[in-house]
Amino acid sequence: MSHRIRPAHPDDNAAILALLESTPQEGAVSLNFERRPDYFRGARVSCEEPDVWVACPGDAGEQVDAVYNIGWRRLWVNGEVQRVRYAHDLRIDPRCRNGLLLHRLFRHLRRRLTAGEWMHTVILRDNHTSLATVASGRAGLPVYYPSGTIETSLIYTGRRRRPASEGATVRLATAADLPAMLSLLHREGRRKQFFPYYETLDPSGFLVACRGEQLVGLLGFWDQKDIKQTRVLNYRGGLAWLRPLYNLHSRVRGGFRLPPPGGYLSYLTLHTAVVADNDPLWLRALLDQAVTLFHGRYDALVCGFFNDDPLARVPARYRRQCLYSDHFLVSFDGDPRDDLDSGRLSYVDVARL
């Protein structure tokens, strides 16, 4: 089948959403990562400048058989702000996976990249299809260079019995905190690789930690259900009939309640976790407050860190589930890791994956 690869436009929204919903993540729980009602709104969250492409059959009007986004983000790299592509949302209709469409997409991608340009991407460990295809090193595909492991925690909400960490006061941010928040973001962000660059932000969706009058940490929270959702399609094996017992346990002790097939998971995404000198003490204070504040409103709080970051040890203090992902730098023109400063910790913002 011949395909035409072209820039996506708003009229493609329904076809892209249908494609995303036809390519679930399989496992003990079959999940769909959805972007209703507007794929393009979510694309502008993942990338400041989306660069979305679709592949359409030459004889099928506006049908979409593949989509991907290779837009740009401004990130701190080697202590400088750089414009870096983030490759994501690659979906191919199952009917087209055994043909040449994947190779055609990557030939198109190579023409889009400038000489020496690299991208970064994240692939779930359970996404065996992607790891066995795009990250396989096959001839004609770019090389996916491993660049760290991301540990995503689904922290169960609940009432915390122990007091907030000594020396920190945690509260909701106000507009008066904005200068100190931006100062902390720029100072700490410069020290890490792949930290987003912020010119400004809305302080209303943040907690801040203060030591006396000094702001020493901030943590954003965002209910993203109006741009992306995680829907349960079905359960495999004994989990289907154990679901009521699991939910009873979760109701008593806290945890994810498993919805019936077709339902959605209840979670709040935490983002922009930044603390002075990368000190885990201040993150502990922020997470203690968040776990209590959002108890009864969400089953879990989602946050993520590269596993070599000292901050990654903090979520282990809470009842949680973990997901693991691999971070890659992607290039047709050699290993980008050679140009990265050693000694800088990498950063991930799970709200933008």
C-alpha positions in Angstrom: 0.0 0.0 0.0 1.4 3.4 -0.9 1.2 6.2 1.7 1.5 10.0 1.5 3.4 11.5 4.5 2.4 15.1 5.2 2.1 17.6 8.0 -0.9 17.0 10.3 -3.6 19.6 10.4 -6.5 20.2 12.8 -8.9 18.3 10.5 -6.9 15.1 11.3 -7.9 15.2 15.0 -10.6 12.6 14.9 -8.5 10.2 12.7 -5.4 10.6 15.0 -7.5 10.0 18.1 -9.0 6.8 16.5 -5.5 5.6 15.6 -4.2 6.2 19.2 -7.1 4.2 20.5 -6.5 1.3 18.2 -2.9 0.8 19.5 -3.2 -0.1 23.2 -0.4 -1.1 25.6 -0.8 -4.8 26.3 -0.1 -6.5 29.6 -1.9 -7.9 32.7 -3.9 -4.8 32.3 -4.6 -3.6 28.8 -4.3 0.2 28.7 -5.0 2.9 26.2 -3.2 6.2 26.5 -5.7 8.6 25.0 -5.6 12.3 24.1 -9.3 13.4 23.9 -10.8 15.7 23.0 -8.0 17.5 21.1 -4.7 15.7 20.2 -3.1 19.0 19.1 -3.7 20.6 22.5 -1.7 17.8 24.2 1.0 18.0 21.5 1.6 21.7 22.5 2.1 20.5 26.1 4.7 17.9 25.1 6.5 20.3 22.8 6.6 24.0 22.7 6.7 23.8 18.9 5.0 20.6 17.7 6.1 19.0 14.5 3.4 16.4 13.8 3.3 14.3 10.7 0.8 11.7 9.5 0.9 9.0 6.8 -2.3 8.6 4.8 -3.2 5.9 2.2 -3.2 7.4 -1.2 -6.7 6.1 -1.9 -8.4 6.5 1.4 -9.1 10.2 1.7 -8.3 11.5 5.2 -7.7 8.1 6.9 -4.5 8.2 9.1 -2.4 5.0 9.3 0.5 6.5 11.2 1.4 9.6 13.2 4.4 10.9 15.0 5.5 14.2 16.7 9.2 15.4 16.6 8.6 18.9 17.9 11.0 21.1 19.9 11.5 21.9 23.5 13.8 24.4 25.1 16.0 22.5 27.5 19.0 23.1 29.6 21.9 21.1 28.0 25.4 21.5 29.3 24.3 24.6 31.2 22.9 26.3 28.2 19.4 26.6 26.8 19.1 24.6 23.6 16.2 23.8 21.3 15.9 20.0 21.3 13.5 17.7 19.5 11.4 15.2 21.5 10.3 12.2 19.5 7.1 10.7 20.7 3.5 9.5 19.8 4.7 7.2 17.1 1.7 5.1 16.3 1.2 2.8 13.3 -2.0 1.0 12.4 -1.6 -2.7 13.2 -2.6 -3.5 9.6 0.5 -1.6 8.4 3.2 -2.9 10.8 4.5 -5.7 8.6 5.0 -3.5 5.5 7.5 -0.7 4.6 5.7 2.1 6.3 8.0 2.3 9.3 11.0 2.6 7.1 9.4 5.2 5.0 8.6 7.2 8.1 12.2 7.1 9.2 13.5 8.0 5.8 11.2 11.0 6.0 12.5 11.8 9.5 16.1 11.8 8.3 15.2 14.4 5.7 13.6 16.5 8.5 16.7 16.6 10.7 19.6 18.9 10.1 23.2 17.5 9.9 24.2 16.3 13.3 20.8 17.0 14.9 19.7 14.5 17.6 16.4 13.9 19.5 15.5 12.4 22.8 12.7 10.0 23.5 11.3 7.8 26.3 10.1 4.2 25.9 8.2 2.2 28.6 10.0 -1.0 29.5 6.7 -2.9 28.9 6.4 -1.5 25.4 8.1 -4.5 23.9 6.8 -3.6 20.4 8.7 -0.3 20.3 11.8 -1.8 21.9 11.9 -4.6 19.3 11.3 -2.3 16.3 12.4 1.4 16.5 15.0 0.8 19.2 16.3 -2.4 17.6 19.2 -1.0 15.6 17.8 -2.3 12.3 19.4 -1.0 9.1 17.9 2.3 7.9 16.7 3.3 11.3 18.5 5.9 13.5 20.5 4.6 16.5 18.9 4.7 19.9 21.6 5.4 22.4 20.7 4.5 26.0 20.8 7.5 28.2 19.4 6.6 31.6 16.5 4.8 33.3 13.4 6.7 34.5 11.5 5.5 37.6 7.9 6.7 37.6 6.1 6.3 40.9 2.4 6.1 41.4 2.2 7.2 45.0 -1.0 6.4 46.9 -2.7 9.3 48.6 -3.6 9.1 52.2 -3.4 10.9 55.5 0.2 11.2 56.7 0.7 10.6 60.4 4.2 11.8 60.7 4.8 15.6 60.8 6.2 17.5 57.9 10.0 17.4 57.5 11.8 19.5 60.1 12.8 23.0 59.0 10.4 23.3 56.1 7.0 25.1 55.8 5.0 23.9 52.9 2.1 25.9 51.4 0.3 26.7 48.2 2.3 29.2 46.0 1.0 32.7 45.4 1.8 35.3 42.8 4.2 36.9 45.2 6.4 33.8 45.1 6.9 33.9 41.3 10.3 35.8 41.2 11.8 33.3 43.8 10.3 30.4 42.0 11.8 31.4 38.6 15.1 32.1 40.3 15.2 28.6 41.8 14.1 27.0 38.5 16.9 28.7 36.5 19.6 28.1 39.1 18.8 24.4 39.7 17.7 23.7 36.1 21.1 24.9 34.7 22.8 22.2 36.7 20.9 19.3 35.1 20.6 17.9 31.7 17.3 18.1 29.8 15.6 20.4 32.4 12.8 22.5 30.8 13.5 26.2 30.4 10.8 28.5 31.8 10.4 32.1 31.0 7.4 32.3 33.3 4.8 30.1 34.9 1.4 30.1 36.6 2.1 29.8 40.4 -1.5 28.7 41.2 -0.7 25.0 40.5 2.3 24.7 42.8 3.3 23.9 46.3 6.4 25.7 47.7 8.7 24.7 50.6 10.2 27.6 52.6 12.9 27.6 55.2 12.2 30.8 57.1 11.8 33.4 54.3 13.8 31.5 51.8 12.1 29.4 49.1 13.9 26.1 48.9 11.6 23.9 46.8 8.6 23.8 44.5 6.3 21.1 43.2 3.7 21.5 40.5 0.5 19.5 40.4 -1.8 19.1 37.3 -4.9 17.1 36.6 -4.4 16.4 32.9 -7.6 14.6 32.2 -8.7 17.3 29.8 -5.8 16.6 27.5 -4.8 12.9 28.2 -6.4 9.9 29.9 -5.4 6.4 30.8 -8.3 4.0 30.0 -8.5 0.3 31.1 -9.6 -1.9 28.2 -9.5 -5.3 29.9 -7.9 -7.4 32.5 -6.1 -10.7 31.9 -6.0 -13.9 33.9 -7.2 -13.8 37.6 -7.0 -10.0 37.8 -10.5 -9.8 36.2 -12.2 -11.6 39.0 -9.8 -10.4 41.8 -10.6 -6.7 40.9 -13.4 -6.3 43.5 -11.1 -7.7 46.3 -8.3 -5.5 45.1 -10.5 -2.4 45.2 -11.7 -3.2 48.7 -8.1 -3.4 49.8 -7.4 -0.1 48.1 -10.3 1.6 49.7 -9.1 0.5 53.2 -5.4 1.0 52.8 -5.2 3.4 49.9 -4.2 2.7 46.3 -5.4 2.5 42.8 -9.0 1.5 42.4 -9.3 -0.6 39.2 -12.2 0.6 37.1 -14.4 -1.8 35.1 -13.2 -2.3 31.5 -13.7 1.0 29.7 -13.1 3.1 32.8 -10.3 5.5 33.5 -7.6 5.6 36.2 -7.7 8.4 38.8 -4.4 10.2 39.3 -2.8 13.6 39.6 0.4 14.4 37.8 3.3 16.0 39.7 5.8 18.0 37.8 8.6 20.6 38.0 10.0 19.1 41.2 12.8 21.4 42.0 14.6 21.8 45.4 17.6 23.8 46.5 20.9 22.0 46.1 18.9 18.9 45.0 18.4 18.2 48.7 15.9 15.3 49.2 14.8 16.8 52.6 12.8 19.5 50.8 11.2 17.1 48.4 10.1 14.9 51.3 8.4 17.9 52.8 6.6 18.7 49.5 5.5 15.1 48.9 4.2 14.7 52.5 2.0 17.7 52.0 0.8 16.6 48.5 -0.1 13.1 49.7 -2.3 14.5 52.4 -3.7 17.4 50.4 -5.0 15.3 47.6 -6.2 12.3 49.6 -9.8 11.5 48.7 -9.6 13.4 45.4 -7.2 11.1 43.5 -6.1 7.5 44.0 -2.4 8.3 43.2 0.1 11.0 42.5 2.4 10.4 39.6 6.0 11.6 39.6 9.2 10.5 38.0 13.0 10.8 38.3 16.0 9.3 36.6 17.1 6.5 38.9 20.6 8.0 39.6 19.1 11.2 40.9 19.2 11.4 44.8 15.6 12.7 44.6 14.5 9.3 43.2 15.0 7.7 46.6 12.3 9.9 48.2 9.2 8.3 46.6 10.3 4.9 48.0 9.2 6.2 51.4 5.5 6.0 50.3 3.2 3.2 49.4 3.4 3.1 45.6 3.7 1.2 42.3 6.6 1.8 40.0 6.9 1.9 36.2 10.3 1.9 34.4 11.2 3.5 31.2 14.3 3.9 29.1 15.5 7.2 27.9 17.3 7.4 24.6 19.2 9.9 22.5 18.3 9.3 18.9 20.6 10.1 16.0 21.6 9.2 12.4 24.9 10.9 12.8 26.9 9.4 15.7 26.6 9.2 19.5 25.3 12.5 21.0 26.3 11.4 24.5 29.9 12.2 23.6 29.0 15.9 23.7 27.3 15.9 27.0 29.0 17.1 30.2 29.8 14.3 32.6 28.6 14.8 36.2 25.3 16.4 35.4 22.2 14.6 36.6 19.4 14.1 34.0 15.9 15.4 34.6 12.5 14.2 33.4 9.1 16.0 33.6 6.5 13.3 33.4 3.7 15.9 32.7 5.3 16.4 29.3 5.8 12.8 28.2 
